[in-house]
Amino acid sequence: MEMLTAIRNSALGLSIFAVITSGAIALTQVSTKAQIESNEREARAKALYQIVPKESIDNNLLEDSVEINEPALTASNQPVKAFRARRNGQIVTVIIPVTAPDGYTGNINMIVGINADESVAGVRVLAHKETPGLGDKVELKKSSWLLGFDGQRYEGDDDPSWAVKKDGGRFDQFTGATITPRAVVNATARAIHYFREHKTELLETRSDITSEPAGAE
């Protein structure tokens, strides 16, 4: 009987421990997820406002968006948000998320800002796994290379200059690393192409911001 009681007590103790541990893990996951989402939102906002300075527009970029679903652009079947910058009520720049699937070590997640006149407002890399000291020069804190896109225009498939210099184009590559910048250049071209194909809806001045009905207090 003493042995049975001991086994029962041990089993009960293990069960209580398992419940407590599971609860702690679940709580940690929830709090961690919230923190990750907050960090991602903060990083996204920082990158957006690097492309379009906050003081140059009159809307909140994070609250003015339109959903797009283009797997060839984002390497995902899930819809993503393109953000729109307005000045005097008119959309002047659209910032489109794009994924370069052909980075040296995997996907390169980026945002590409495109002005209403189809010139590039800016490009920023949000996440990558490129080689430190080589491919990581796509980070603005490591190199000013991304700034070379500012103001550039892509004339389309017949524009051979939209390529890295090794391929006969206008964009520098990195010493000892060509795959990474080539992937970013090509992904930026895809974003511009998407903008041109969907320009009407992307520049639709109606905002997707939810507003209260007229007469609401």
N, C-alpha and C positions, 0 to 999 in steps of 0.2 A: 504494500500500500504506500509505504514511504517513497518507493521508487516511482510509482505511478503519479503520486502527488508532485514529486520533483520534476518529472517529465512534463506534467500538465503546467506547472508553474513556468518551466523553461519555455514551453511552447507559447504560453500567454505573454511572457516577457518578450519573446522574439516577435510576436504579432504586434504588440504595442510599439516596439522599436521600429518595425517595418512601416507601420502607419505614420509614426512621427517623422521618420526619414522621408517617406513619400511626400508627406505634407510639406516638409522643409524644401525638398527638391522642387515641388510644384510652385511654392511661393517664390523660390529663387528664380525659377524660369520666368514667372510672370513679371517680377520686378526687373529682371535682366532684359526681357523683351521690351518693356516700357522704356528702359534706359537706352537700349539700342535704337529704338524708333526715334527717341528724342535726339540722340546723337546724329542719326542719319538726317533728320529734318534740319538740324543746325548746320551740318556739313553741306546739305543741298542748298540751304538759304545762302550760305557764304559763297558757294560757287556761282549761284545765280547772280548775286549782286556783284561778283567780280566781273561778270560779263556785261551786266547792265547796272551801273551804279544807282543806288537807291535814290540819291538826290536828283537824278536825271529823269525820273518818271514820277507819275502821280497815282500809282496803284501799288498794291501789295502783290508781288510776284507769286508768293506761295498760295494766294487765295484767288488767283485768276488763271484758270487752266482749262484745257480741253483734252479729253481722252483720245488716245490713238491706239490702234491695235494693228501692228505691222511686224509680224515675226521676222521678216527679212531685215528689218531695221534694228530691232531690239533683241533678236535671238530668244524671244519668249512669246508664248501664246497668250500671255496675260496683258490686259490693257495697261498703259502707262500714261502719265500726264505730261503734256507739253505746256510750258508756262509762257504767259504773254505779258509783255511790258507795254504800258500805254502812256501816251503823252497827249494831253488835251483831249482825252477820250478816244483817241485813235491808237490802234495797235501798231507799234513801231518795230517791235522785235519779238520773235517767237523763239523760245529755247526748247530744243527737241532732244530727248534722251536717245542715245544710240549706243549699240554695243558692237565693238570690233571683235569678231570671234577668232581672228587670225593673228592675235598677239603672239609673241615668242613663247610665252608660257601659259596662254589661255585668254579668256575674255578680258577686254578692256572696256569698262563702262564709262561713258562720256556724256557730256551735254554739249550741244552745238547751238549757239545763238545765231539766228539769221534775221537780218533786217528786212523790212518790207520791200526794199529795193533789191533784195537777194544777195547783198554783200554779207560777209561773215562778221558778226558782232564779236564773236569770241568762241574759243573752245576750251573746255576744262575736262580733265580726267578725274572721275570720282573714285574709281577702284580699279586695281590691276594687280598682277602678280609677276610683273616683269623683273628682269635681273637687276639687283641693286648695283649701282655704279654704271650701268649701261642703259637698259630700257627704262629705268625709273626716271629718266630725264623728261618723261612726259608729265611729271609732277612740276607744278609751277615753282615750288619751293626748292627744287633741285636744278631747274634750268628755265630759261625764258623762251625755250623753243616754241611752246604753244602760242606765244604772242605773235608769232609769224603768220598766224591765220587771220589776225585782225584786219578787216577791210578787204580781204581777198575776195575774188569773184571766180566762180567755177562756170565755165562756158558749156559744160556738158561733156558727153562722151567724145566729142571732137576736139576737146581741149587737152592736148598731150602735156601741157605744162603743169597740170594738176597731178603731180607725182613727186616723189623724192628725186633729188638731183642724180642719184645713181641710175634712175630710170628715165633720165632726160627731163625731169621736171624742175619746178621752182623751189621746192622745199628741201631744206638741209636734212641730212640724216645724221645719226649719232656715230661718232667714231667707234667702230667695232660692232655697231648694231644698226641694221637697216630694217629688219622685219617689223620692229615696234613702230617706228615712225611711218612706215609704209601702211601699216594697219590703221593708224590714226588718220592719215591722209585719205585713205579709201573710205573709212567710216564717215568722215566729214562730208565727202562727196555724196554718200548715200543720203545723209540728212538733208543736204541742199536739194537733191533730186526729189525727196519726199515733200519738202516744202513747196517746190514748184508744182508738183502734181496735185497738192491739196491746198494751194494758196488761198483759194476763196474761203473755204471753211476755217482755215487757221487764222485768217485775218478778219473773220466775222466779228463785228464790234460788240455783239451781244456778249455779256459776261456770263460765265457759268457760276458766278458767286450767288449763293442762295440769299434772297432778300425777302424781307417781310412784305406781306401784301399791303396795298395802299390802305391807309386809315388805321393801321396797326399802331398800338401805343408803344 
